[in-house]
Structures are given as C-alpha cells and as structure tokens.
C-alpha cells in the first residue's frame, strides 16, 4: 500500500485541502494563460471571496452561531490596511478631514494588510466575550445589532473612513497569484483549526452546549477564541479585497454583502470546508451568469422593460429551496473522501495481518 493513499485517507479533510489547493492552482494557471482579462478578474475575486467564506465557516460552521458582525470585520481590515498603505498626498486629497496623524502614517502594502487583520482581531477580542455568552435567537440578534453599530461608525466617522462617500486611491496589489496563495493558506488554516483541540471542543459545544461543560469544555472560551481567529481571517481577506477593488464605501460591508457570504456557506454546507468551497464556486458561477443574463435582457431589446435585481432574486430563491429540501447544504458536514481507497487500505492491512498462507 503506497504512502500517498495512507496519507490521503488518514485524517478527515486532508484530501479536501489537497484537492482544492490543486484545483485552485491549476485553475489560476489556465485562466491566467488563456482566458480574457475579465475572467482573470472574476477568478481573483472568487479566490478572495473563498478566503472570506472559509473564515466565516471557522466560526459559524463549527459553533452553529450566525455571525452577522463578520462582514464588519472585513470592513475594518479593508479600511485599516487602505489607510496605512495609501500615500499621504492621496489621503489628504481623498479624505480632507482625516486626522493629521493618520495622514502621515504610511506602510508598505503587506505590513498594512497584516496590521489591518490584527486590528480586526483586537477589536473582536475587545467586544466578543459578552457576546459569546449568548446563544440561539438572542445571540444572533445581538450580533446583528453589533453589525449595525459598526456600520454606523463607518458611515459617520468621516475623519477616518470618509463617511458614506467612496474611499479611493488604494494601491492595486492583489493579483491572481496572491489571491490563490491567500485562498490556499486559508484552506490549510481552516483544516488545521477543524482538526485541532479547539475546533473539536467548539463542535462539541455546538452539538450540545449543556453537556459540553460536563466534560470540562468552557463554551464561552472556545467560542471567544474562535471568534477572534475568524475575525483575523476576515480582516486579512478584507485587506486583500480592498487592494483588488481599490475603491469602496461602507455599504460594501453591510447586510447585502453578508447575505452573499452566508448564502455561499449555507448552500455548500456550513459544517465542512468542502461545503464552503463548493458553495463559493456555485454562487460565484450563478451570480456571474445572472449578471450576464440581466445585462443581455436590458441591452438586447428582447423585453420592453428593464430588469434589475435578478442576481439577488436568483440567490434568494436558491437559498429558500436549499433550506427547505436540504437544510444541511449540498455537502452537509462531510468532507471529501474516497471510499474505494479506504477499502483497498483495509484489504491490504488484513492481508498483512494474516501473513503468508502455508501450502497444503
């Protein structure tokens, strides 16, 4: 029995990481070498979005709590990294009321993105402890209220974010290769977390939060640590997203965008990394297809009126159907596995145990 087969089937989820990492790398090579520029942009955006969905899955998928504040931490990472990386002259022009101390701050892009992720994690650590004591509908409503607070701060603090207006002048840094690298690293991190002691304890608290303390699990503590870790990934993905889009406003980090991320995770299956990746791919393809259809209908003259909101309508309809007929998502809580490999390994192990047969 080869070492590769044993390696692939030894730990649940390892095959998932290897398969999707290879698919992402091969896809990047094919798209970058032969596809039109618009496809390269779509693939880059998909990889960054995949990072964000995997970060959401780390907390929501393992705890069972819908984290509405997640997209707010994406915005924090985007704003902090952009403020630090944009040159002082551009900041003074784009945000006339910005604090002088912030105007003078300037870092290279990579350190700025890392600082943005750390700031998102630090703010999550500051507010998360009381929030993690809540469960069920009360917890979800409280997290949604926290998102509203974050959105109001972003829209009103014009000395930092330029208020509801567009923040522009961000350096274009996130290429297809950086996005793919970030997605692969996040895949590995999500897998390591899932198989870690913290991930196992968090899933135990999700399955039965009353029985978990009886075996020594601090439910609030494991939720808190995972919430902070998930927020770090959100800030990191937000920084890469900002340095790809190069201009954005607070509305990019509110309910509409959270709905997209949540739909990707729920459609694929919130309980697994495979579900997060598959859901991201399905919704990305669906969104792009509906956008092209909407553009065709509005520009071809096939119908006498203009169509708007077809993308949101399609995603909402798919989400409703999935929640009715398959609430666990396409994959559910399972990861990729190869049953025939497991049978071959079991047969080989049995043959080794039995040893050679003596001739009669």
C-alpha positions as CSV (number, residue, x, y, z in Angstrom):
1,X,0.0,0.0,0.0
2,X,1.5,3.3,-1.0
3,X,2.3,6.1,1.4
4,X,0.2,8.5,-0.6
5,X,-3.0,6.5,-0.2
6,X,-2.5,6.3,3.5
7,X,-1.7,10.0,3.7
8,X,-4.8,11.0,1.9
9,X,-7.2,8.9,4.0
10,X,-5.6,9.1,7.4
11,X,-7.0,12.5,8.5
12,X,-10.6,13.6,7.5
13,X,-10.3,16.8,5.5
14,X,-6.8,16.3,4.3
15,X,-8.0,15.2,0.9
16,X,-10.2,18.3,0.8
17,X,-7.3,20.6,1.3
18,X,-5.1,18.9,-1.3
19,X,-7.8,18.6,-3.9
20,X,-9.0,22.2,-3.7
21,X,-5.4,23.6,-3.5
22,X,-4.5,21.7,-6.7
23,X,-7.8,22.9,-8.4
24,X,-7.2,26.5,-7.4
25,X,-3.6,26.4,-8.6
26,X,-4.4,24.7,-11.9
27,X,-7.4,27.0,-12.4
28,X,-5.2,30.0,-11.9
29,X,-2.6,28.7,-14.5
30,X,-5.3,28.0,-17.1
31,X,-7.2,31.3,-16.6
32,X,-4.1,33.4,-16.5
33,X,-2.6,31.9,-19.6
34,X,-5.6,31.8,-22.0
35,X,-8.7,33.5,-20.6
36,X,-9.8,37.1,-21.2
37,X,-8.9,39.7,-18.6
38,X,-12.4,39.8,-17.3
39,X,-12.2,36.1,-16.4
40,X,-8.9,36.7,-14.6
41,X,-10.7,39.4,-12.5
42,X,-13.6,37.0,-11.7
43,X,-11.2,34.3,-10.7
44,X,-9.2,36.6,-8.5
45,X,-12.4,37.9,-6.9
46,X,-13.6,34.3,-6.3
47,X,-10.3,33.4,-4.5
48,X,-10.6,36.4,-2.2
49,X,-14.3,35.6,-1.5
50,X,-13.3,32.0,-0.8
51,X,-11.0,33.2,1.9
52,X,-13.8,35.2,3.5
53,X,-16.2,32.3,3.3
54,X,-13.7,29.9,4.9
55,X,-13.1,32.4,7.7
56,X,-16.9,32.6,8.3
57,X,-17.0,28.8,8.3
58,X,-14.4,28.6,11.0
59,X,-16.8,30.2,13.5
60,X,-20.3,29.8,12.1
61,X,-19.8,26.2,10.8
62,X,-18.2,24.9,14.0
63,X,-20.3,26.8,16.5
64,X,-23.7,26.9,14.8
65,X,-24.0,30.7,15.5
66,X,-24.7,33.1,12.6
67,X,-22.0,35.7,13.0
68,X,-23.6,38.9,11.4
69,X,-20.6,41.0,12.6
70,X,-18.2,39.1,10.3
71,X,-18.6,41.4,7.3
72,X,-18.0,44.4,9.7
73,X,-14.5,43.0,10.5
74,X,-13.9,42.6,6.8
75,X,-14.6,46.3,6.5
76,X,-12.2,47.1,9.4
77,X,-9.4,45.1,7.7
78,X,-10.2,46.9,4.4
79,X,-10.2,50.4,5.9
80,X,-7.2,50.0,8.2
81,X,-5.0,48.4,5.5
82,X,-6.0,51.1,3.0
83,X,-5.4,54.0,5.3
84,X,-1.9,52.7,6.2
85,X,-0.9,51.8,2.6
86,X,-2.3,54.9,0.7
87,X,0.3,57.7,0.3
88,X,-0.2,60.8,2.5
89,X,-0.8,63.1,-0.5
90,X,-3.6,60.8,-1.8
91,X,-5.2,60.6,1.7
92,X,-5.1,64.3,2.1
93,X,-6.8,64.7,-1.3
94,X,-9.4,61.9,-0.9
95,X,-10.3,62.4,2.8
96,X,-9.8,66.1,3.5
97,X,-11.0,65.8,7.1
98,X,-8.7,62.9,8.1
99,X,-6.7,63.3,11.3
100,X,-3.2,64.6,10.6
101,X,-1.6,61.7,12.4
102,X,-3.4,59.2,10.2
103,X,-2.5,61.2,7.1
104,X,1.2,60.9,7.9
105,X,1.1,57.1,8.5
106,X,2.4,55.1,5.6
107,X,3.4,51.4,5.4
108,X,4.1,49.0,2.6
109,X,1.1,47.0,1.4
110,X,1.9,43.7,3.0
111,X,2.5,45.1,6.6
112,X,-0.5,47.3,6.2
113,X,-2.7,44.2,5.4
114,X,-1.3,42.3,8.3
115,X,-1.9,45.3,10.7
116,X,-5.5,45.6,9.4
117,X,-6.1,41.9,10.2
118,X,-4.6,42.4,13.7
119,X,-6.7,45.4,14.3
120,X,-9.8,43.5,13.3
121,X,-8.8,40.6,15.7
122,X,-8.1,43.1,18.5
123,X,-11.5,44.8,18.2
124,X,-13.1,41.4,18.1
125,X,-11.3,40.4,21.3
126,X,-12.5,43.6,22.9
127,X,-16.2,43.1,22.3
128,X,-16.6,39.3,21.9
129,X,-16.6,38.0,25.4
130,X,-20.1,39.1,26.5
131,X,-21.5,38.3,23.0
132,X,-20.2,34.7,23.2
133,X,-22.3,34.2,26.3
134,X,-25.5,34.4,24.2
135,X,-27.0,31.6,22.1
136,X,-29.9,30.9,19.8
137,X,-32.0,33.9,18.6
138,X,-30.8,36.2,21.3
139,X,-27.2,35.7,20.2
140,X,-28.0,36.2,16.5
141,X,-30.0,39.4,17.2
142,X,-27.2,40.8,19.3
143,X,-24.6,40.1,16.7
144,X,-26.8,41.8,14.1
145,X,-27.1,44.8,16.4
146,X,-23.4,44.9,16.7
147,X,-23.1,45.0,12.9
148,X,-25.4,48.0,12.8
149,X,-23.2,49.8,15.3
150,X,-20.1,49.0,13.2
151,X,-21.9,50.2,10.0
152,X,-23.0,53.5,11.7
153,X,-19.4,54.2,12.8
154,X,-18.1,53.5,9.3
155,X,-20.6,55.8,7.7
156,X,-20.3,58.7,10.3
157,X,-16.6,58.8,11.2
158,X,-15.6,60.8,8.2
159,X,-12.3,61.8,9.8
160,X,-11.2,58.2,9.2
161,X,-13.4,56.5,6.6
162,X,-14.5,59.5,4.5
163,X,-18.1,58.8,5.8
164,X,-20.6,57.4,3.4
165,X,-18.5,58.6,0.5
166,X,-16.2,56.4,-1.5
167,X,-12.7,55.8,-0.1
168,X,-10.4,55.8,-3.2
169,X,-6.8,55.8,-4.2
170,X,-5.9,52.3,-2.8
171,X,-3.0,50.7,-4.5
172,X,-3.8,47.7,-6.7
173,X,-1.8,44.9,-5.1
174,X,-3.9,41.7,-5.1
175,X,-3.1,39.7,-8.3
176,X,-4.5,36.3,-9.2
177,X,-1.4,34.6,-7.7
178,X,-1.7,36.5,-4.4
179,X,-5.4,35.7,-4.2
180,X,-4.8,32.0,-4.9
181,X,-2.0,31.9,-2.4
182,X,-4.2,33.5,0.2
183,X,-7.1,31.0,-0.5
184,X,-4.7,28.0,-0.2
185,X,-3.2,29.3,3.1
186,X,-6.7,29.9,4.4
187,X,-7.8,26.4,3.3
188,X,-4.9,24.9,5.3
189,X,-5.6,27.0,8.3
190,X,-9.3,26.1,8.3
191,X,-8.4,22.4,8.1
192,X,-5.8,22.7,10.9
193,X,-8.4,24.5,13.0
194,X,-11.1,21.9,12.3
195,X,-8.8,19.1,13.4
196,X,-7.4,21.0,16.4
197,X,-8.4,20.6,20.0
198,X,-10.1,24.0,19.9
199,X,-12.1,23.0,16.8
200,X,-13.2,19.7,18.3
201,X,-14.3,21.4,21.5
202,X,-16.2,24.1,19.7
203,X,-18.1,21.5,17.7
204,X,-18.9,19.6,20.9
205,X,-20.3,22.8,22.3
206,X,-22.4,23.3,19.2
207,X,-23.8,19.8,19.3
208,X,-24.8,20.1,23.0
209,X,-23.8,23.2,24.9
210,X,-25.3,21.8,28.1
211,X,-23.4,18.6,28.0
212,X,-20.1,20.2,26.9
213,X,-19.3,21.9,30.3
214,X,-19.8,18.5,32.0
215,X,-16.7,17.2,30.2
216,X,-14.6,20.3,31.0
217,X,-15.3,22.4,28.0
218,X,-15.6,26.2,28.6
219,X,-18.2,27.1,25.9
220,X,-17.7,30.8,26.2
221,X,-13.9,30.5,26.0
222,X,-13.8,28.3,22.9
223,X,-16.4,30.5,21.1
224,X,-14.4,33.6,22.1
225,X,-11.1,32.3,20.8
226,X,-12.6,31.1,17.5
227,X,-14.5,34.4,17.1
228,X,-11.2,36.3,17.3
229,X,-9.4,33.9,14.9
230,X,-12.3,34.2,12.4
231,X,-12.1,38.0,12.7
232,X,-8.4,37.9,11.9
233,X,-9.1,36.0,8.7
234,X,-11.9,38.5,7.9
235,X,-9.5,41.4,8.3
236,X,-6.9,39.7,6.2
237,X,-9.4,38.9,3.4
238,X,-10.8,42.5,3.7
239,X,-7.3,43.9,3.1
240,X,-6.7,41.7,0.0
241,X,-10.2,42.6,-1.2
242,X,-9.6,46.4,-0.8
243,X,-6.3,46.2,-2.6
244,X,-8.0,44.5,-5.5
245,X,-11.1,46.7,-5.8
246,X,-9.1,49.9,-4.9
247,X,-12.2,51.9,-4.0
248,X,-15.1,51.1,-1.7
249,X,-17.6,52.6,0.7
250,X,-19.2,51.4,4.0
251,X,-22.2,49.9,2.1
252,X,-19.7,47.2,0.8
253,X,-19.6,45.8,4.4
254,X,-23.2,45.6,5.3
255,X,-26.2,43.3,5.1
256,X,-26.2,42.7,1.3
257,X,-22.6,41.5,1.3
258,X,-23.1,39.4,4.4
259,X,-26.1,37.8,2.7
260,X,-23.8,36.8,-0.2
261,X,-21.2,35.2,2.1
262,X,-23.9,33.5,4.2
263,X,-25.6,32.1,1.0
264,X,-22.3,30.7,-0.2
265,X,-21.7,28.9,3.1
266,X,-25.2,27.6,3.6
267,X,-25.7,26.4,0.0
268,X,-22.5,24.3,0.2
269,X,-22.9,23.2,3.8
270,X,-21.7,25.2,6.8
271,X,-20.4,22.2,8.6
272,X,-17.4,21.4,6.3
273,X,-14.6,23.0,4.4
274,X,-15.7,21.2,1.3
275,X,-19.2,22.8,1.6
276,X,-17.7,26.3,2.0
277,X,-15.5,25.9,-1.1
278,X,-18.2,24.3,-3.2
279,X,-20.8,26.9,-2.2
280,X,-18.4,29.7,-3.1
281,X,-17.9,28.2,-6.5
282,X,-21.6,27.6,-7.1
283,X,-22.8,31.1,-6.1
284,X,-19.9,32.8,-8.0
285,X,-21.0,31.0,-11.2
286,X,-24.6,31.7,-10.5
287,X,-24.0,35.4,-9.8
288,X,-21.9,35.9,-12.9
289,X,-24.4,34.0,-15.1
290,X,-27.4,36.1,-13.8
291,X,-25.4,39.3,-14.2
292,X,-24.7,38.4,-17.8
293,X,-28.4,37.5,-18.3
294,X,-29.6,40.7,-16.8
295,X,-27.2,42.7,-19.0
296,X,-28.4,40.8,-22.1
297,X,-32.0,41.4,-21.3
298,X,-31.5,45.1,-20.7
299,X,-29.4,45.7,-23.8
300,X,-30.8,43.4,-26.4
301,X,-34.3,44.8,-26.6
302,X,-35.8,41.3,-26.1
303,X,-38.2,42.7,-23.5
304,X,-39.8,46.1,-23.3
305,X,-38.8,46.9,-19.7
306,X,-35.5,46.8,-17.8
307,X,-34.7,44.1,-15.3
308,X,-33.0,44.8,-12.0
309,X,-32.2,42.6,-9.0
310,X,-32.2,39.3,-11.0
311,X,-29.0,38.2,-9.2
312,X,-30.3,38.8,-5.7
313,X,-33.6,37.1,-6.7
314,X,-31.8,34.1,-8.0
315,X,-29.7,33.7,-4.9
316,X,-32.6,34.1,-2.6
317,X,-34.7,31.6,-4.5
318,X,-31.9,29.0,-4.4
319,X,-31.3,29.6,-0.7
320,X,-35.0,29.1,0.0
321,X,-35.1,25.9,-2.0
322,X,-32.0,24.5,-0.3
323,X,-33.2,25.3,3.2
324,X,-36.5,23.5,2.5
325,X,-35.2,20.4,0.8
326,X,-31.6,20.1,2.0
327,X,-31.0,22.4,5.1
328,X,-27.5,21.0,5.7
329,X,-26.4,22.2,2.3
330,X,-25.1,20.2,-0.8
331,X,-22.3,18.5,1.2
332,X,-23.5,19.0,4.8
333,X,-20.9,18.3,7.4
334,X,-18.9,15.8,5.3
335,X,-15.5,16.3,3.7
336,X,-14.2,14.8,0.5
337,X,-13.4,11.1,0.9
338,X,-12.5,8.2,-1.4
339,X,-14.3,5.0,-0.2
340,X,-12.6,2.8,-2.6
341,X,-9.2,3.8,-1.2
342,X,-10.3,3.0,2.3
343,X,-11.4,-0.4,1.1
344,X,-8.1,-1.0,-0.5
345,X,-6.2,0.0,2.6
346,X,-8.4,-2.2,4.8
347,X,-7.8,-5.2,2.5
348,X,-4.1,-4.6,2.4
349,X,-4.0,-4.3,6.2
350,X,-6.0,-7.5,6.5
351,X,-3.6,-9.3,4.2
352,X,-0.6,-8.1,6.1
353,X,-2.1,-9.2,9.4
354,X,-3.0,-12.7,8.0
355,X,0.5,-13.2,6.7
356,X,1.6,-15.7,4.0
357,X,-0.6,-18.9,3.6
358,X,1.2,-22.2,4.0
359,X,0.8,-24.6,1.0
360,X,-1.2,-27.8,1.6
